[in-house]
Every structure is written in C-alpha cells, then in structure tokens.
Amino acid sequence: MRGKILVRWIVASVVLTALLGGAVTAQGFRPPEPSPPDILWPFAEEGQAEGMASLQTWNVGRIGRATLPTRAVAVQGIYAYVGVGPYLVVLNVSDPTNLREVGRTDAMPDIVQDVAVAGNYAYVADGRGGLRVIDISVIDISNPSAPREVGFYPDCNAVYVAVQGEFAYLAGGGLFIVNISDPEQPELVSQVEMPDYAYVNKVVVVGNLAYCVAYSYQFDIFGIVDATDPYSPTLVSSRRIGTLIYDIAIAGDYAYLATWGFGLYVFYIADPSNPVEVGYYYHLFGWATGVAVQGDYAYVVSGLRTLRVINIADPYQPVLVGTYDISGEILRVVAAGQQLYIASGNEGLQVFSGAGSDTLIRAGSYRPVLEFLGVAARGFYAYITEGYSGLYKISAYYPTSPRVEAFYHSPGNWDATPSEDYVFVAAEWRGLCIVDASHPFDLTEVVCLDTPGIAMDVAVSGEYAYLADYYDEDKIGVLRIFHVADLSSPYEVGFYKMNDMMEGWVVGVAVAGEYAYLACFHGGLRVIHIADPAHPTEAGSFATPGDAWDVAVAGEFVYVANRGDNGGGLSIIHIANPEEPIQVGYLPLPDEAYAVAVQDPYVYVAGADGLHVIDMTEIANPQEVGFYKTMGKAMDVAADGGYIYVADQREGLLVLRFMPHHAYLPLVMRNSP
C-alpha cells in the first residue's frame, strides 16, 4: 500500500503498562510483567480500498496476542522437556539451531508450571493437577504412547519441583516431600511450612538441603530446609526479604535470588543456619523474573523482554557485562552445557548459545503447533478453545498483554458462549458442558450433558441453551434445546432433527426472539421456530451459495459464513419474514469462511486466509474495508468493546482493532477514552 503508516509505541505507553499491569498465576498475585508489542498499522486512504485485497494486512492492527504459555523447561542429554500450556513437549536439541518436536503428552489437568527430569522420568508440577510422573524412557513421535503419564500425587497445588534421589520436592503452599521410589505410586512423606504463613513457590535441592522461596503479604522468605531425613525435615533458617522473590539459583556457597524491584541478591550460604547477604546487582526496571548460573556468570531475565549477563566471579561485586533483547514474556531461564533455554510465554522456547561466557548468540527457537478452534468475549475476558486440551479464560483488561488466567481441562472442545458467570461449552463428543467462571482465576465444571451427536456450537437465550449437535447416530443434523434456569440440574426439553442428510449437518446456531437460525453445512440456512422449546418446528430455509459454516443475527438480517470449492463468501439474508428468508446481498471471498460476528455497522468474517472486515452500511452492496492476514487459519471471531478477537488455529488468541483512514496509537487500558 502506497500510503502505509508506521505507528510505534512511545515510552509513556510502556511505562503506563508497567505501572498498571498485573499478573496472576498458579502461585497467586504477582506484579506486572508487561510485554508491549511492536505494531504495524497499514492504512488505506479514502477511496483506495479497491485492490487492497492483494495485500496481507490493511486497516486492521494487532493489539495483543495470547496462546498457551511456555512456562517451564528442563534439559537432559539431547532432549529438552518443555511445559506448553497443559502439555509436556519433548524437543530434540542436539542441534540448537534446529529444535525438533519428538514427543508430546496428552493434556494434563492444569497448566504445566515446572518440570524436573531424572533418569527415565519427568516430574511435572502441574498446578492444581499436583505432581504428574511421565515415563520418558521411549521418545518416538510415531508412538502415541510415548511419553505417557504413569503416576501422580494430586494433593498439592504444585508450582515448582525438584528431584533428589528417591524424593521429589514440591513447592505449593508448603514444601511437600514425596517418595517417588515407585513412580506409579508417589507418596507424601513430610511437609514443611514457612514462617508468616508464607506460600512456598520455588525450591532448589542441593545435597541434603532444600532452598525455598516463599511469599506472604508482608515479606518474602528465603528459607533453608535440612532434608537429611526426608521423613523428618527441619527448617534451619529463614530470612525475610523486603521485596518479591521470583527465582533462585544455587552455585557453590552462594544463592542468587531474582527479585522484583531490586534486581539480583547474592547470599553466602556456607553456613545454612546463617545465610548472609553479601552482594547485589540493581538495575532500572528491576523485574528479575528468572536466574540461571553457569561458571562465572549469572543470566538474569526480566518481564521487560531483557536478558542480562552478570559477571559473578566476585559474588560480592556483581558486574553487568551484557544485555540482550528477548521477545515475549520471560518466565524461566535454564543453563545446560553451552546453551541457555528461555521459556518465554507466548513466544515459546528460545535458545542462546554461549552459556558460561559473556557473549551469547541466538541459536534457535520453538513455537508449538496447536489446534485453536473457538473464541468468545465478554467484558474484560476472552474464552478460547483448544481442540485437544480444553477451554482457556484470558484476561483482556490490558488488550496489549492478554494472558491465560484459568484453564478447564476438557479435550475435544469446539466452541463456547459466556453468559453471566458461566460458560456454555460445545464439547464435541462430551456434549454440552457448563463451566463456572465466576472466580477470576478458576474454571470449574458444573455439569456435562452427553448428546448422541458432536456438539459444535451453542447459543444461550433466557432460560434455554441451544446446541448445534452436528449429526446423530443416523448422520442427520440435530438442534437440541436445554432448560438451564437451574444450572445444577439442566435438562433437555426438546430437539429438532432434520428430515434427512440432504437438509444438512448443524454446525452453527444463533438465536433471536422466537427463532433459532442454523448453519447446516450443505443444507444452507434453516430457520427453526422455538416459541415452544419442547416442540420446535422448521419455519423456513435458504440454500446458501456454499456450505453454511456459521451464522450471526442482528436486527432483520442474518449473516452466514460460507465455504465452497472455489473460496467462500458472506451471505446477507433478510428475515423480516422468517418463513421466507431472502438473500439481499453477497460478498465473495478468496478463501473458505468459517465464522462471522457483527458489530454494527461492520461484519467480521474469519476464514482460511485471515480476518475480513465488511462494511454493511449498504446491505445490498457490502464492501470489504479491512483485512488481517493470520499465520494459520482464522477459525472463529468475536467482537466486544471495540476489539476483535480471533481464534487463529496456530497463533491462539489475536486481539485486533479496525481503524480506517487515520493513524491510531493503541490504548493501554480497555476502558480508556
């Protein structure tokens, strides 16, 4: 585009994000770790929209992005074991410039917080899922049984794990010591609490000593536990630290603490009963979120996308010798051999060569291939489904830095619809699932109602939920209606089944007034009268130009996203008389269209090539006025509060904004004027 405009972030927006941001993890509330994006905003001049479709992106900018966070990494031999959302992914890292995925577990109950590897097993701190023991003796991507879970200890909110001999040490409120001599039956043998009711959230074990980091609302605690007898451990010392401690590394007689606001603390720990602070490195924006030590160097990472190399040859006087920019929210750093492995949230795993020296070289990176399918938005939250793991609740209060705050483990989810404090999930083979989302950092299943078909979409109106059940055992499409006034005991009150396969399979549903509008694949649009939910009847239909994949309704019009052999399109259908729907407009698109959302006067269409923005000012003459090229297929779209939320099959949640004809500096806060 000739009139392309580049809008860059100014320092004030970065600082404001830092001051106002916030993060909640399985460990509880922690200070912000903002990662303001670099945003390109290409704009079309007035009258220049014609011909713009050949460009990759125009008039739409990306505000933020969220995907399954990469939070944990451990290395053994030529393999790295990486926590990606609820998965443990195994990478061959023999060539750090070419990281190859060679194995992946099934989704675990919660998001992986940490991982430790010993021998043939990986030990995963899985948040509310406790300790999970994974057999890694066979790594073969062609073998779906490897790696596989063989045992677990559930009674701990495990956020960090260390392994020494026959015992696993879990940080999760207290310090839990678990006997793992039988990996299939881990057994708790003892527990240690910290002073001031501090919550243990990090642990490193060297020899018979466990070095713990814990936080409370008054002070953070650096505690040392003597575990010579794991059945009767003893807290031998504790030090109150006047700031928040994010990470800890032990090297020789020294402990290195990564802190918020004060950078790196150094403690002399030759006498475990009396650790003494001997040095520190302080720097501006001291968000030290992780630390690793190799040789004479400490590698300190921060949430501000920075990796600092600090010479600690003299631990009493640490000296900064190098700084590197890192993409993404940095959550963990691990040194192994000559490599540094950085778990960087939405940006996956990044590898630097040169560990043990003051010069690092970017070697390689890994971003997982996932299967995002659906998205919905309500207020300051977006909900996104990943086909093999479940539903994710994402805080979008700061749309520049959306982040996963809760996870509902339910493999096979397709789409979701929030309603008040609950989310209704079309959970494929599991049917309709209702999830309590009232707690900001938790998603809890209330009930699942099995159905004969494959639940693909759900709409909620009043006391009823309407489920697009694809097709039943006869391979005939079905709309199912559930009474959900009492969410503790919902029940099916009625259903409408197509007469035969030719009338289509139900893949999308929207409800307005006394009618449900169904996207029925090759059966086009079907209009169902639902005034009597126990006895729904067909009122009308329209044969769309392509396979109808999704439907949205606004006022007297229904918008249908079509798929076809030669691309896709958007059908605009007048429904003033629902018994005789009439197509009054159509816009062909270059590729398949999967989903549609309405935010007057615009319609947003998600498709195989990206997001299309359609101006519906003239219903009979819809005009494409913006486009965003996605990395993968745009599987679903939602609109709320001036933002567009896209489920990119590969990238996860994209937060976009349509801003035609003029430059726009993205706002930091959702409710900014």
C-alpha positions in Angstrom: 0.0 0.0 0.0 1.3 3.4 -1.1 0.1 5.3 2.0 1.4 2.9 4.7 1.8 4.4 8.1 4.0 3.0 10.8 2.9 3.7 14.4 5.5 2.9 17.0 5.0 2.7 20.8 6.2 5.6 22.8 8.0 5.3 26.1 5.0 6.6 28.0 2.8 3.7 26.9 5.4 1.2 28.0 5.8 2.9 31.4 2.0 3.1 31.9 1.6 -0.6 31.1 4.3 -1.4 33.6 2.6 0.7 36.3 -0.9 -0.5 35.7 -0.4 -4.1 34.6 -0.9 -7.2 36.7 -0.4 -10.9 36.5 -2.0 -13.9 38.3 -0.5 -17.3 38.0 -1.0 -20.6 39.8 1.2 -19.1 42.5 -1.2 -16.2 43.2 -1.0 -12.4 42.5 2.4 -11.2 41.3 3.5 -7.7 40.0 3.2 -6.9 36.3 5.5 -8.2 33.6 4.4 -6.2 30.6 5.5 -7.1 27.1 4.3 -4.2 24.9 4.1 -5.3 21.2 5.6 -3.8 18.1 2.6 -2.9 16.0 2.4 -2.2 12.3 -0.7 -0.4 11.2 -1.2 -0.3 7.4 -4.0 2.0 6.4 -5.9 2.6 3.2 -6.5 6.2 2.1 -10.1 7.3 1.4 -11.2 5.6 -1.9 -8.1 3.3 -2.0 -9.8 0.1 -0.7 -10.2 -1.3 -4.2 -7.4 -3.6 -5.0 -6.2 -3.8 -1.4 -7.1 -7.4 -1.0 -3.8 -8.4 -2.6 -2.0 -7.0 0.4 -1.5 -9.1 3.5 -3.0 -6.7 6.1 -4.7 -3.3 5.8 -6.8 -1.1 8.1 -6.5 -3.7 10.9 -3.8 -3.8 13.5 -2.8 -6.4 16.1 -3.1 -5.1 19.7 -2.1 -8.2 21.5 -1.8 -12.0 21.4 -2.2 -14.8 23.8 -1.5 -18.5 23.4 -0.8 -21.5 25.7 2.1 -20.2 27.8 5.5 -21.8 27.7 6.4 -21.7 31.4 8.9 -24.5 32.1 11.9 -26.2 30.7 14.4 -28.9 31.8 17.2 -30.5 29.8 18.7 -33.9 29.9 21.1 -35.1 27.2 19.9 -34.2 23.8 16.3 -33.6 24.9 14.6 -30.6 26.3 11.3 -31.1 28.2 9.1 -28.0 27.8 5.9 -27.1 29.5 3.4 -25.7 27.0 0.1 -25.0 28.5 -1.1 -28.3 29.9 1.3 -30.3 27.7 4.8 -31.6 28.2 6.6 -31.4 24.9 9.8 -33.2 24.2 12.3 -31.5 21.8 15.5 -32.9 20.3 18.0 -30.1 20.9 21.1 -31.8 19.6 21.2 -29.0 17.0 20.2 -25.8 18.9 19.6 -24.1 15.6 17.0 -26.7 14.6 14.8 -27.7 17.5 12.6 -30.7 16.6 9.5 -31.9 18.5 9.8 -35.6 19.0 7.0 -36.3 21.6 4.1 -34.8 23.5 1.9 -35.9 26.4 -1.8 -35.7 26.4 -3.2 -32.6 28.1 -2.8 -32.7 31.9 -5.4 -31.4 34.3 -3.7 -27.9 34.7 -1.1 -25.7 33.1 2.4 -27.0 33.5 4.3 -24.8 36.0 7.6 -26.6 36.2 9.4 -29.8 35.2 12.4 -31.8 36.6 14.0 -34.8 34.9 15.8 -37.7 36.5 16.6 -40.9 34.7 13.6 -42.3 32.8 11.1 -40.0 34.3 10.0 -36.4 34.0 8.3 -34.9 37.1 5.8 -32.2 36.3 4.5 -29.6 38.7 1.0 -29.2 37.2 -0.6 -26.6 39.4 -3.9 -27.9 40.7 -3.1 -31.2 39.0 -0.4 -31.8 41.6 2.7 -33.9 40.7 2.5 -35.8 37.4 5.1 -38.5 36.7 5.8 -39.0 33.0 7.7 -42.0 31.5 10.2 -40.7 29.0 12.1 -43.9 28.5 10.8 -44.2 25.0 10.8 -41.0 22.9 9.3 -41.7 19.5 7.0 -39.2 17.8 5.4 -42.0 15.8 4.5 -43.8 19.0 1.4 -42.2 20.6 2.0 -43.9 23.9 5.3 -42.1 24.5 5.8 -40.0 26.6 3.0 -41.1 28.9 1.8 -40.5 32.4 2.4 -43.4 34.8 1.6 -41.9 38.2 0.6 -38.8 40.1 0.3 -37.2 43.5 -2.8 -34.8 43.4 -3.0 -33.3 46.9 -0.9 -30.2 46.3 -1.1 -27.1 44.1 2.3 -27.8 42.7 4.1 -24.8 41.2 7.7 -25.9 41.3 9.5 -29.3 41.6 13.0 -30.5 42.3 14.2 -34.1 42.4 16.9 -35.6 44.6 17.4 -39.4 44.8 14.1 -41.1 45.6 12.3 -38.0 46.6 10.5 -35.1 44.8 10.3 -31.7 46.5 7.2 -29.8 45.6 6.6 -26.1 46.2 2.9 -25.4 46.6 2.0 -23.5 49.7 4.3 -25.5 51.9 7.2 -27.7 50.9 5.9 -31.2 50.2 8.4 -34.1 50.1 7.1 -37.1 48.1 8.7 -40.5 47.8 9.0 -41.5 44.2 10.8 -44.8 44.5 7.7 -46.3 42.9 6.9 -43.7 40.1 3.5 -45.2 39.7 2.5 -44.5 43.3 4.1 -41.3 44.6 3.6 -41.0 48.4 3.8 -37.9 50.6 6.2 -38.4 53.5 6.5 -35.0 55.0 5.7 -31.3 54.8 7.4 -28.1 55.9 5.7 -24.7 56.4 7.5 -21.3 56.3 7.1 -18.5 58.9 4.4 -15.8 58.5 2.2 -18.3 56.6 4.4 -17.7 53.6 3.5 -19.6 50.4 6.4 -21.7 49.1 6.6 -21.2 45.3 10.2 -22.1 44.4 12.5 -24.9 45.6 16.1 -25.9 44.6 17.7 -29.0 46.2 21.4 -29.5 46.6 22.6 -32.5 48.5 20.6 -32.7 51.7 19.4 -29.1 51.7 16.3 -27.6 50.1 16.5 -23.9 49.4 13.0 -22.4 49.3 11.4 -19.1 48.3 8.1 -18.2 49.7 5.9 -15.1 49.7 3.4 -13.6 52.1 1.6 -10.2 52.1 4.3 -8.8 54.4 7.6 -10.2 53.3 9.0 -12.8 51.0 11.0 -15.5 52.7 14.3 -17.2 51.8 14.3 -20.5 53.8 16.7 -23.4 54.0 15.4 -26.8 55.0 17.6 -29.7 56.1 16.2 -32.8 54.5 18.9 -35.3 55.6 16.0 -37.3 56.8 13.2 -36.6 54.2 10.7 -38.1 56.6 11.6 -35.5 59.3 12.9 -32.3 57.6 13.9 -29.3 59.6 13.7 -25.6 58.8 17.2 -24.5 59.8 17.0 -20.8 58.8 14.8 -18.2 57.2 15.4 -14.7 56.0 12.8 -12.0 55.4 13.4 -10.2 52.1 11.9 -6.8 51.7 10.7 -7.4 48.1 9.2 -10.2 46.0 11.4 -13.1 45.0 10.8 -14.7 41.6 13.5 -17.3 41.3 16.6 -18.8 42.9 19.7 -20.5 41.7 22.4 -22.2 43.8 26.1 -22.3 42.8 28.8 -23.4 45.3 28.5 -21.5 48.6 26.2 -18.8 47.1 22.5 -18.4 46.4 21.3 -16.0 43.7 17.8 -14.5 44.2 16.0 -12.9 41.3 13.7 -10.2 42.8 11.2 -7.7 41.8 12.3 -4.1 42.1 15.8 -4.8 43.3 17.4 -7.0 40.7 19.7 -9.8 41.9 20.5 -10.6 45.5 23.6 -12.7 46.5 23.6 -14.7 49.7 26.6 -16.6 51.2 25.2 -19.9 52.4 28.2 -21.9 53.6 26.5 -22.0 57.0 22.9 -23.0 56.2 21.8 -21.8 59.6 23.0 -18.3 58.9 22.8 -17.2 55.3 24.3 -13.7 54.8 23.5 -11.2 52.1 26.9 -10.2 50.5 26.1 -8.6 47.2 23.5 -7.4 44.8 23.1 -6.1 41.3 20.4 -3.4 41.0 19.1 -2.0 37.7 16.3 0.2 36.5 13.0 -1.6 36.0 14.4 -4.4 38.2 11.9 -7.0 37.1 14.2 -10.0 37.7 11.9 -12.9 36.9 14.4 -15.7 36.5 18.1 -16.5 37.1 20.5 -19.3 36.0 24.2 -19.6 36.8 26.9 -21.1 34.7 30.6 -20.7 35.6 31.4 -17.1 36.5 28.2 -15.7 35.0 24.6 -15.2 36.2 22.0 -14.9 33.5 19.1 -12.8 34.7 15.9 -12.4 32.8 13.1 -9.9 33.3 9.5 -9.4 32.2 10.6 -6.4 30.3 12.0 -8.6 27.5 15.6 -8.4 28.7 18.4 -10.9 29.4 21.3 -9.5 31.4 24.6 -11.2 31.7 26.3 -10.5 35.1 29.8 -11.4 36.0 29.8 -13.1 39.4 33.5 -14.1 39.6 33.4 -11.8 42.7 30.0 -12.6 44.2 30.4 -9.5 46.5 30.5 -7.2 43.5 28.4 -8.5 40.6 29.1 -6.6 37.3 26.8 -6.2 34.3 28.7 -7.3 31.2 26.0 -7.8 28.6 22.3 -7.1 27.7 20.1 -8.8 25.2 16.6 -8.2 24.0 14.2 -11.2 24.2 10.8 -11.4 22.6 7.8 -12.4 24.7 7.1 -12.6 28.4 10.1 -14.3 30.0 9.1 -16.8 32.6 12.1 -19.1 33.1 15.8 -19.5 32.2 17.8 -22.7 32.4 21.5 -23.2 31.6 22.6 -26.6 30.3 26.0 -27.1 28.8 26.8 -24.3 26.5 23.1 -23.4 25.9 20.6 -21.1 27.6 17.0 -22.2 27.3 14.4 -19.4 27.9 10.7 -20.2 28.4 9.1 -17.1 27.1 5.3 -17.4 27.5 3.5 -16.7 24.3 6.7 -16.8 22.3 7.6 -20.4 23.1 11.1 -21.6 23.8 14.2 -19.6 22.8 17.8 -20.9 22.8 21.0 -18.9 23.1 24.5 -20.4 22.7 27.4 -19.3 24.8 26.4 -20.2 28.3 29.3 -19.9 30.7 30.6 -16.8 28.8 29.7 -13.1 28.5 28.8 -13.5 24.8 25.6 -15.1 23.7 24.4 -15.9 20.2 20.8 -16.6 19.3 20.7 -20.2 18.2 17.1 -21.3 17.7 13.5 -21.2 18.9 10.4 -23.4 19.1 6.7 -22.4 19.0 4.3 -25.3 19.3 1.7 -26.3 16.8 -1.7 -26.3 18.5 -5.4 -26.5 17.4 -7.3 -23.4 18.4 -10.9 -23.6 17.3 -13.3 -21.2 19.0 -13.4 -17.8 20.7 -15.9 -15.8 22.7 -15.6 -12.5 24.5 -17.5 -10.9 27.4 -16.4 -7.8 29.4 -12.7 -8.0 30.2 -12.4 -11.7 29.4 -12.0 -13.8 26.3 -12.5 -17.5 26.2 -10.7 -19.7 23.6 -10.9 -23.4 23.0 -8.0 -25.6 22.0 -9.2 -28.9 20.5 -7.0 -31.3 22.3 -6.9 -29.7 25.8 -9.9 -27.6 26.8 -11.1 -24.1 27.5 -8.9 -21.1 28.5 -10.0 -17.9 30.2 -7.9 -15.0 29.1 -7.8 -11.6 30.8 -8.0 -8.9 28.2 -8.2 -6.0 30.6 -5.0 -4.8 29.1 -5.5 -5.8 25.5 -1.8 -5.2 24.7 -0.9 -8.0 27.1 -3.7 -10.6 27.2 -2.8 -13.7 29.3 -4.2 -17.0 30.3 -5.7 -16.8 33.8 -7.6 -20.1 34.1 -7.9 -23.5 32.3 -10.7 -26.0 32.1 -9.4 -29.5 31.1 -11.8 -31.0 28.6 -10.3 -32.4 25.4 -12.5 -32.1 22.4 -13.9 -28.6 22.9 -15.1 -26.8 19.8 -16.8 -23.5 20.8 -18.0 -21.6 23.9 -20.5 -19.0 24.9 -20.3 -16.9 28.1 -23.4 -16.0 29.9 -23.3 -14.1 33.2 -20.9 -16.1 35.5 -20.9 -19.3 33.4 -19.6 -20.5 30.1 -21.5 -23.0 28.0 -19.2 -25.2 26.0 -19.9 -27.2 22.9 -17.6 -30.1 23.8 -17.8 -32.3 20.8 -18.2 -35.9 22.0 -18.9 -34.8 25.6 -22.0 -32.8 24.5 -22.9 -29.6 26.4 -20.7 -28.7 29.3 -21.5 -25.8 31.7 -18.5 -24.2 33.5 -18.5 -21.9 36.4 -16.3 -18.8 35.5 -17.3 -16.6 38.5 -13.8 -16.9 40.1 -11.3 -14.7 38.2 -8.6 -17.4 38.2 -10.6 -20.6 38.1 -12.9 -22.5 35.7 -14.9 -25.3 37.3 -17.1 -27.8 35.6 -20.7 -27.7 36.9 -22.2 -30.4 34.7 -21.8 -32.1 31.3 -24.8 -33.4 29.3 -23.9 -36.1 26.9 -25.6 -36.0 23.5 -25.7 -38.6 20.6 -24.0 -36.2 18.2 -20.9 -34.0 18.1 -21.5 -30.7 19.9 -20.2 -27.9 17.6 -21.8 -24.6 18.7 -24.0 -23.3 21.4 -26.2 -20.2 21.9 -27.9 -19.1 25.1 -31.1 -17.0 25.4 -33.1 -16.6 28.5 -33.6 -19.9 30.3 -32.5 -22.0 27.4 -29.3 -23.2 25.7 -29.4 -24.2 22.0 -26.9 -26.8 20.9 -25.7 -27.4 17.3 -25.2 -31.2 17.6 -23.8 -31.7 14.1 -25.3 -35.1 13.4 -26.6 -38.0 15.4 -26.2 -41.8 15.0 -28.2 -41.6 11.8 -25.8 -38.9 10.5 -28.7 -36.4 10.5 -28.3 -32.9 11.9 -30.0 -32.0 15.2 -30.7 -28.8 17.2 -31.0 -29.7 20.9 -32.7 -27.3 23.4 -31.8 -27.4 27.1 -33.6 -25.8 30.1 -30.8 -24.1 32.1 -32.6 -21.9 34.6 -31.2 -24.2 37.3 -27.6 -24.8 36.3 -27.2 -27.5 38.9 -29.7 -29.7 37.1 -30.2 -28.6 33.4 -32.1 -31.0 31.2 -33.0 -31.4 27.5 -36.6 -30.2 26.8 -36.8 -30.7 23.0 -34.9 -31.1 19.8 -35.4 -30.6 16.1 -34.0 -33.2 13.7 -33.6 -32.6 10.0 -35.7 -34.9 7.8 -32.6 -36.4 6.1 -28.9 -35.9 5.4 -29.7 -33.6 2.5 -31.0 -31.0 4.9 -27.6 -30.6 6.4 -25.5 -31.1 9.5 -25.9 -28.5 12.2 -22.6 -26.7 12.7 -23.7 -23.2 13.8 -26.5 -21.7 15.8 -27.8 -18.1 16.6 -31.0 -17.2 18.4 -33.2 -14.1 18.3 -36.7 -13.9 19.7 -38.8 -16.9 18.8 -36.4 -18.3 16.2 -33.1 -20.2 16.0 -31.0 -19.8 12.9 -28.9 -22.8 11.9 -25.9 -23.0 9.7 -26.4 -26.5 8.2 -23.4 -27.1 6.1 -24.6 -28.3 2.6 -28.2 -27.7 3.9 -27.6 -23.9 4.0 -29.6 -21.8 6.5 -32.5 -23.3 8.4 -34.9 -21.2 10.5 -36.5 -23.0 13.4 -39.5 -21.7 15.4 -38.7 -22.2 19.1 -41.6 -20.4 20.8 -42.4 -23.9 22.3 -39.0 -25.2 23.2 -40.4 -28.7 23.7 -41.7 -28.8 20.1 -39.5 -26.8 17.8 -40.6 -26.7 14.1 -38.9 -25.5 10.9 -40.3 -22.2 9.7 -38.1 -21.5 6.6 -34.8 -22.2 4.9 -32.4 -20.7 2.3 -29.9 -22.6 0.1 -26.7 -20.6 0.5 -24.2 -20.4 -2.4 -21.7 -22.5 -0.4 -21.6 -24.8 2.7 -23.0 -22.8 5.6 -20.5 -22.9 8.4 -21.5 -20.2 10.9 -24.4 -17.8 11.4 -25.0 -14.5 13.2 -28.2 -12.4 13.5 -28.6 -8.7 14.0 -32.0 -6.9 13.6 -33.8 -8.1 10.5 -30.7 -9.7 8.9 -28.8 -13.0 9.2 -25.2 -13.3 8.2 -23.9 -16.6 7.0 -20.2 -17.6 6.5 -19.9 -19.9 3.5 -17.3 -22.4 2.4 -17.1 -23.6 -1.2 -14.9 -25.3 -3.7 -13.7 -22.0 -5.2 -13.4 -20.0 -2.0 -16.1 -18.7 0.4 -18.4 -15.8 0.9 -20.7 -13.9 3.2 -24.5 -14.2 2.6 -26.7 -11.4 3.9 -30.3 -12.7 4.3 -33.3 -10.7 5.2 -35.5 -12.4 7.8 -38.3 -9.8 8.4 -40.5 -12.8 7.5 -38.6 -15.8 9.0 -40.7 -18.2 6.9 -39.4 -16.7 3.7 -35.7 -15.7 4.2 -34.4 -13.7 1.2 -30.7 -13.2 0.3 -30.3 -9.4 -0.3 -26.5 -9.3 -0.5 -23.5 -11.5 -1.1 -19.8 -10.8 -0.9 -17.4 -13.5 -2.4 -14.2 -14.1 -0.5 -10.9 -15.6 -1.8 -10.9 -18.5 0.6 -13.2 -20.5 2.9 -15.1 -18.6 5.5 -15.5 -20.3 8.9 -17.1 -17.8 11.3 -18.9 -14.5 11.4 -19.6 -11.8 14.1 -21.5 -8.5 13.9 -20.6 -5.1 15.4 -22.8 -2.5 13.7 -22.1 -1.3 11.0 -19.4 -3.9 10.4 -19.4 -7.7 10.0 -16.2 -9.6 10.7 -15.6 -12.8 8.8 -12.9 -15.3 9.9 -11.6 -17.6 7.2 -8.7 -19.7 6.0 -6.8 -16.7 4.9 -7.4 -14.4 7.8 -10.0 -11.8 9.1 -12.1 -9.8 6.7 -13.8 -6.6 7.8 -17.1 -5.9 5.9 -18.9 -2.5 5.9 -22.7 -3.2 5.9 -23.8 0.4 5.6 -25.4 -0.6 2.2 -26.8 -4.0 2.9 -27.3 -4.8 -0.8 -23.7 -3.7 -1.6 -21.3 -5.0 1.2 -17.8 -3.7 0.9 -14.6 -5.1 2.3 -12.8 -2.3 4.1 -10.1 -4.1 6.0 -8.2 -7.4 6.3 -5.7 -9.1 8.6 -3.6 -11.9 7.4 -3.3 -14.6 10.1 -0.4 -17.1 10.4 -2.8 -20.0 10.5 -6.5 -20.3 9.6 -8.8 -17.9 11.4 -11.3 -20.4 12.9 -13.5 -18.1 14.9 -14.2 -14.4 15.6 -15.9 -12.4 18.3 -16.3 -8.7 18.8 -16.7 -6.8 22.1 -15.9 -3.2 23.3 -14.3 -2.0 20.1 -11.9 -5.0 19.8 -12.0 -8.0 17.5 -11.0 -11.4 19.0 -9.8 -14.0 16.5 -9.0 -17.7 17.2 -6.0 -18.3 15.0 -5.6 -22.1 14.6 -1.8 -21.7 15.1 -1.3 -18.5 16.9 -4.0 -18.7 19.6 -6.0 -15.5 20.5 -5.4 -12.4 18.5 -6.7 -9.1 19.8 -7.2 -6.8 16.7 -8.7 -3.4 16.1 -10.1 -2.0 12.9 -9.0 1.7 12.4 -9.6 3.0 8.9 -8.1 6.1 7.2 -6.1 7.6 10.1 -3.3 6.8 12.4 -4.1 5.4 15.8 -1.9 4.8 18.9 -3.2 1.6 20.6 -4.7 2.3 24.0 -3.2 0.6 27.0 -6.4 0.1 29.0 -9.6 -1.4 27.8 -11.7 1.4 29.3 -9.6 4.3 28.1 -11.4 7.1 26.4 
